[in-house]
Every structure is written in C-alpha cells, then in structure tokens.
Amino acid sequence: MENQSSKPLFGPSGHDETFVKEGNTVTLQMPKWLRDKGLDIFEYSFGRGVRTSAETAEAIGAEADKYGIEMSVHAPYFINFASTEQDKADNSITYLTSSLKALKHFHGRRCVFHPGAEGKQPRAEAFARTKDNFCRALAEIENLGLDNLIVCPETMGKQAQVGAVDEVIELCTLGKNVYPCVDFGHVNSLLQGALKTEDDFQRIIDKMFDGIGEEKTKNMHVHFSKIQYGAKGEIRHLTFSDSVYGPEFEPFANVIVKNNLTPHILSESAGTQMTDARTMQQIYNQLINN
C-alpha cells in the first residue's frame, strides 16, 4: 500500500517561529525552506476546516515535488466518529473525504484524523460507534476513488477521547489503507508520564507488530513532542527545551533503529517544530552512524 522509504522521514507540522522569523509568509515557501534545512516532510493542518483552494494546494504540491518534500494533512478537529448525533457523524465523514480530496491536490499520501470523543456514553459504546462510522467513511472513500490514499487514526492524549493505542490498532484493521498515527506525547500524557525507557516504547511497537503486522508498523505515522499533562491527560504542547514533561526522543530512536522502522516523524512542538524535527533527525543519524 505504502511507497516505502528506506529510512525515517522527519519534518514539522505547521509553520514554526523560525519560518516566520526568516521572512517567510506563505506555505508555498515551505518546501524549499525545509529542503534547505535538510528535512523531508511537512504536515498541513486543516484544524479549523478544509479552506485551501485546489489551485493553492496544487501549487504547494508542485513545490513539494520539486524539492523532494512529502506532504501530509491533518483533517479538521471537528471529526467525531463517536458522536451519538447522526448529522455530526455524517459531517465527520465529509470532513475526512474533503481532507483527502485536498491531499490529492497537495500530491500527498497521508491524512491524520482524531477518531472521536466519548461524550456522555460508556467507553465501549463510544468505540463501537467510532468503528461503525469509520467503516462508513472507508466505504465512501472507496466510492470516491480515494482509497489509494492512507488515513491515519491518531492516538489521543485525554481520557475522554477515543484513541488509546489498542483502539487505534483495532481501527487500523478495518482497511488496507488505514495506518496508525502514534502521537507519543499523547500516549505519554494519557499514561501519566509512563514513556521513559526503551522498553516502554518497545512494548507499544510489539503491540502494533502483533495487531497490524510489519508493513503498517514499520511505516507508521508519528507525532512527537513533549506535552504537559494533568489528571485527565494532555494540557498543552511544549518544546524540547522543557525538562519537566516527556517524552524524550532518544529511547524511541533506539527502538526505531533496533526494529528497522521507517516512520514519518512530525514534530508538533509549540513553535519550534522545525528545530525539534532536526534534533530528532540528528539523534537518529548519530545512532546509525556510530
């Protein structure tokens, strides 16, 4: 399903502070800027809705092709496949298919989305509803001829959100074009800071190998940032300079090398996405060159 890379790919999600400080104003400038920084990928967020015109997306996609930058998109945050309201579930399908149509214009391959939230229903019901509505979304994606694109349900960082590691694994069994997006900052927040050692990361990878196989695990999508958390989970994204909250990238980098993983790794740090993406890339390169 996936065009496999021979190595992990690194880049930022969204515009960071350095991009603006260096005089850039539009995403069209991003591919060349990232290539000049030695990075590989860029994730464009439709958080508040798919508002980019086809023409703009095509222009950005052409620049990305020119400079060898792979594009992905993040679907709107409004998606909630667990919703008990039929219109909201139906709208969620439209948000996802609209994101995939835009992704095609970007010449990209992957679309990340948040699966849903419990609301007032029991967890088991929320997840069952998420699966049912996501299956309807996959059928619509196939009807529209968009099933050559990859959709990535994301692990979430709050207790009330659908998207624990086991749930994402199960969602990934529903279609050959469904790959996991593991946000390790979210996982760490949900587990109250439990991701510390290489073994902590390895257990997640082992679960994925068992649940969805080698291809999807090796080529998973990854969001990585340090995140402040409280009793209910995620509070806010931080930067790699934070020394209080995790997770640290080094233990995961070791797991990447040992398991020969080739994920797409996006930094979602608060304003330092490019810098922190380069830090992760350097940590990985040092490991394989030693």
C-alpha positions as CSV (number, residue, x, y, z in Angstrom):
1,M,0.0,0.0,0.0
2,E,2.7,2.5,1.0
3,N,5.6,3.7,-1.0
4,Q,8.2,2.7,1.5
5,S,11.1,4.9,2.4
6,S,14.4,3.2,3.3
7,K,14.8,5.5,6.3
8,P,12.6,7.5,8.7
9,L,11.5,10.9,7.4
10,F,11.5,14.0,9.6
11,G,9.7,17.4,9.4
12,P,7.4,19.9,11.1
13,S,3.7,20.0,11.4
14,G,2.6,23.6,10.6
15,H,4.5,26.8,10.4
16,D,7.0,27.4,13.2
17,E,8.6,30.6,14.6
18,T,11.8,30.3,12.6
19,F,10.0,30.0,9.3
20,V,8.4,33.4,10.0
21,K,11.5,35.0,11.6
22,E,13.4,34.2,8.4
23,G,11.0,36.2,6.4
24,N,8.6,33.6,5.0
25,T,4.9,34.3,4.9
26,V,3.1,31.5,2.9
27,T,3.2,27.7,2.8
28,L,4.3,27.9,-0.9
29,Q,7.7,28.8,0.5
30,M,7.8,25.8,2.9
31,P,9.1,23.0,0.6
32,K,12.3,24.9,-0.4
33,W,12.8,26.1,3.1
34,L,12.6,22.6,4.5
35,R,14.9,21.2,1.9
36,D,17.4,23.8,2.7
37,K,17.2,22.7,6.4
38,G,17.7,19.1,5.4
39,L,14.2,17.9,6.3
40,D,11.9,15.5,4.4
41,I,8.2,16.1,5.2
42,F,5.6,18.7,6.0
43,E,2.1,18.3,7.6
44,Y,-0.5,20.8,6.7
45,S,-3.3,21.2,9.2
46,F,-7.0,21.7,8.3
47,G,-7.7,22.0,12.0
48,R,-10.5,24.6,11.6
49,G,-11.8,23.3,8.3
50,V,-10.7,22.5,4.7
51,R,-10.3,26.0,3.3
52,T,-7.4,25.8,1.0
53,S,-8.3,26.2,-2.7
54,A,-7.4,23.4,-5.2
55,E,-5.2,25.9,-7.0
56,T,-3.2,26.8,-3.9
57,A,-2.8,23.2,-2.9
58,E,-1.7,22.2,-6.4
59,A,1.0,25.0,-6.3
60,I,2.3,23.8,-2.9
61,G,2.2,20.2,-4.1
62,A,4.3,21.1,-7.2
63,E,6.9,22.9,-5.0
64,A,6.9,19.9,-2.7
65,D,7.6,17.6,-5.7
66,K,10.3,20.0,-6.9
67,Y,12.2,19.9,-3.6
68,G,11.5,16.3,-2.6
69,I,9.3,17.1,0.3
70,E,6.5,14.7,1.1
71,M,3.2,16.3,2.1
72,S,0.6,15.0,4.6
73,V,-2.5,16.7,6.0
74,H,-4.3,16.7,9.3
75,A,-8.1,16.6,9.0
76,P,-10.4,19.0,10.9
77,Y,-10.6,18.7,14.6
78,F,-14.4,18.6,14.4
79,I,-14.3,15.0,13.4
80,N,-16.1,12.8,15.9
81,F,-17.0,9.3,14.7
82,A,-18.2,8.5,18.2
83,S,-20.9,11.1,18.1
84,T,-24.5,10.0,19.0
85,E,-25.9,12.7,16.7
86,Q,-26.3,11.3,13.2
87,D,-25.6,14.7,11.5
88,K,-22.3,15.1,13.3
89,A,-21.2,11.6,12.4
90,D,-22.2,12.3,8.7
91,N,-20.4,15.6,8.8
92,S,-17.3,13.8,10.1
93,I,-17.3,11.6,7.0
94,T,-17.4,14.7,4.8
95,Y,-14.6,16.3,6.8
96,L,-12.4,13.3,6.1
97,T,-13.3,12.9,2.4
98,S,-12.8,16.7,1.9
99,S,-9.3,16.4,3.5
100,L,-8.4,13.5,1.2
101,K,-9.5,15.5,-1.9
102,A,-7.3,18.3,-0.8
103,L,-4.5,15.9,0.0
104,K,-4.6,14.7,-3.7
105,H,-4.1,18.4,-4.8
106,F,-1.1,18.6,-2.4
107,H,0.3,15.4,-4.2
108,G,0.4,13.9,-0.7
109,R,-0.3,10.4,0.6
110,R,-1.4,10.5,4.3
111,C,-4.3,12.1,6.2
112,V,-4.3,12.1,10.0
113,F,-7.5,12.4,12.0
114,H,-8.8,12.4,15.5
115,P,-11.2,9.4,15.9
116,G,-13.7,10.9,18.4
117,A,-14.8,11.6,22.0
118,E,-16.9,9.7,24.4
119,G,-19.4,12.5,25.4
120,K,-21.7,11.0,28.0
121,Q,-21.8,7.4,26.6
122,P,-19.9,4.5,28.1
123,R,-16.4,3.9,26.5
124,A,-17.4,0.6,24.9
125,E,-20.4,2.3,23.1
126,A,-18.3,5.2,22.0
127,F,-15.7,2.9,20.4
128,A,-18.3,0.7,18.8
129,R,-19.9,3.8,17.3
130,T,-16.5,5.1,16.2
131,K,-15.8,1.8,14.4
132,D,-19.2,1.8,12.7
133,N,-19.0,5.4,11.4
134,F,-15.4,5.0,10.4
135,C,-16.4,1.9,8.3
136,R,-19.0,4.0,6.6
137,A,-16.3,6.6,6.0
138,L,-14.0,4.0,4.4
139,A,-16.8,2.8,2.1
140,E,-17.4,6.4,1.0
141,I,-13.6,6.9,0.5
142,E,-13.7,3.8,-1.8
143,N,-16.8,5.1,-3.7
144,L,-14.9,8.3,-4.4
145,G,-11.9,6.5,-5.7
146,L,-9.7,7.9,-2.9
147,D,-8.8,4.6,-1.3
148,N,-5.2,4.8,-2.7
149,L,-4.6,7.4,-0.1
150,I,-3.8,6.5,3.5
151,V,-5.9,7.5,6.5
152,C,-4.2,7.6,9.9
153,P,-6.3,7.5,13.1
154,E,-4.3,9.2,15.8
155,T,-3.6,8.1,19.4
156,M,-5.2,10.8,21.7
157,G,-4.0,12.3,24.9
158,K,-7.2,12.8,27.0
159,Q,-9.1,10.2,28.9
160,A,-12.4,11.3,27.3
161,Q,-11.1,10.9,23.8
162,V,-11.3,7.7,21.7
163,G,-7.8,6.8,20.6
164,A,-5.9,4.7,23.0
165,V,-3.1,2.6,21.4
166,D,-5.3,-0.6,21.4
167,E,-8.2,1.3,19.9
168,V,-6.1,2.8,17.1
169,I,-4.7,-0.7,16.3
170,E,-8.2,-2.0,16.0
171,L,-9.2,0.8,13.7
172,C,-6.2,0.0,11.5
173,T,-7.5,-3.5,10.9
174,L,-10.6,-2.1,9.2
175,G,-8.9,-1.3,5.8
176,K,-5.7,-1.8,3.9
177,N,-5.4,2.0,3.6
178,V,-5.6,2.6,7.4
179,Y,-2.2,3.1,9.1
180,P,-1.6,4.3,12.7
181,C,-0.6,7.7,13.7
182,V,1.1,7.3,17.1
183,D,1.4,10.6,18.9
184,F,3.9,9.6,21.6
185,G,3.3,12.8,23.5
186,H,-0.4,12.0,23.7
187,V,0.3,8.4,24.8
188,N,2.7,9.7,27.5
189,S,0.0,12.2,28.7
190,L,-2.7,9.5,28.8
191,L,-0.3,7.2,30.8
192,Q,0.7,10.0,33.1
193,G,4.4,10.1,32.1
194,A,5.0,6.4,31.7
195,L,7.0,6.6,28.5
196,K,10.6,6.7,29.8
197,T,12.7,3.8,28.8
198,E,13.4,2.0,25.5
199,D,11.3,-0.9,26.8
200,D,8.3,1.4,27.3
201,F,8.4,2.3,23.6
202,Q,9.2,-1.2,22.5
203,R,6.0,-2.5,24.2
204,I,3.9,-0.3,22.0
205,I,5.8,-1.3,18.9
206,D,5.4,-5.0,19.8
207,K,1.6,-4.5,20.3
208,M,1.5,-3.0,16.8
209,F,3.5,-5.7,15.2
210,D,1.1,-8.3,16.8
211,G,-2.1,-6.3,15.9
212,I,-1.5,-4.9,12.4
213,G,1.7,-6.5,11.1
214,E,5.1,-5.4,9.9
215,E,4.2,-3.2,6.9
216,K,1.9,-0.8,8.8
217,T,4.0,-0.8,11.9
218,K,7.3,-0.1,10.1
219,N,5.7,2.7,8.0
220,M,3.5,4.2,10.7
221,H,2.9,8.0,11.1
222,V,4.4,9.5,14.2
223,H,3.7,12.8,16.0
224,F,6.4,13.6,18.6
225,S,6.5,16.4,21.1
226,K,6.8,17.0,24.8
227,I,3.3,17.6,26.3
228,Q,2.2,18.9,29.7
229,Y,-0.4,16.7,31.2
230,G,-2.7,16.6,34.3
231,A,-5.0,14.1,35.9
232,K,-7.3,13.9,32.8
233,G,-4.4,13.8,30.3
234,E,-3.0,16.3,27.8
235,I,-2.9,20.0,28.7
236,R,-0.6,21.7,26.1
237,H,2.3,21.1,23.8
238,L,5.8,22.2,24.9
239,T,9.2,22.4,23.2
240,F,12.2,20.0,23.5
241,S,13.8,22.5,25.9
242,D,11.3,21.5,28.6
243,S,12.9,19.4,31.3
244,V,9.8,18.5,33.4
245,Y,7.5,16.6,31.0
246,G,8.3,14.0,28.4
247,P,8.7,12.0,26.4
248,E,12.4,12.1,25.4
249,F,13.1,11.1,21.8
250,E,16.3,9.1,22.4
251,P,14.7,5.9,23.8
252,F,12.3,5.8,20.8
253,A,15.2,6.5,18.4
254,N,16.9,3.3,19.7
255,V,13.7,1.4,19.1
256,I,13.4,2.7,15.6
257,V,17.0,1.5,14.8
258,K,16.6,-1.9,16.5
259,N,13.3,-2.7,14.7
260,N,14.4,-1.2,11.4
261,L,11.4,1.2,11.4
262,T,10.9,3.8,8.7
263,P,8.1,6.1,10.1
264,H,7.2,9.6,9.0
265,I,8.0,11.6,12.2
266,L,6.4,15.0,12.6
267,S,7.3,17.5,15.3
268,E,4.3,19.2,16.9
269,S,6.3,21.3,19.4
270,A,5.0,24.7,20.4
271,G,6.7,27.0,17.9
272,T,9.9,25.0,17.5
273,Q,8.7,22.3,15.2
274,M,11.4,22.6,12.6
275,T,14.3,22.8,15.1
276,D,13.0,19.9,17.1
277,A,12.4,17.8,13.9
278,R,16.1,18.4,13.1
279,T,17.1,17.4,16.6
280,M,15.3,14.1,16.2
281,Q,16.9,13.6,12.8
282,Q,20.3,14.3,14.3
283,I,19.7,11.8,17.1
284,Y,18.7,9.1,14.7
285,N,21.6,9.8,12.3
286,Q,24.1,9.6,15.2
287,L,22.7,6.2,16.2
288,I,23.0,4.7,12.7
289,N,26.4,6.2,12.1
290,N,28.0,5.0,15.3
